[in-house]
């Protein structure tokens, strides 16, 4: 799951070396923290959050087949 988020984010940003994804396991959820360079935040979020929403939708669809937990994508600096 982390690799999917990382590949999607690296395709969007100008500084792909600054992209990192951290997985945090909780009892009923998996949290994927996506970190990008401050200059690339707008590219990952998109206008009115459309790109961020699309990333979350793709990850949620992929996770439905693989995980029995809710998957949350958080975008951080």
C-alpha positions, 0 to 999 in steps of 0.5 A, a space after each residue: 500500500 505504501 508503494 502505491 502512495 509513493 509512486 502516485 506522489 512521485 509522479 506529481 511532484 518536482 522533488 521526488 526524492 523528498 517523498 516519503 510514506 510512513 505506515 502506522 498500524 492501529 487497531 481498526 485502521 492503517 494510517 499512511 503519512 505522506 510527506 512531500 517538500 513544502 513547495 510540492 504540497 499544492 501539487 499533491 493536494 490539487 485545486 480544492 483537494 481534488 488530487 488528494 481525494 483521488 489518491 485517497 480513493 485509489 488507495 481505499 479501492 486497493 486496500 479493500 482487496 488487501 486489508 480488513 482495516 480502514 486505510 487513511 492517507 494523511 498528507 503532511 509537510 
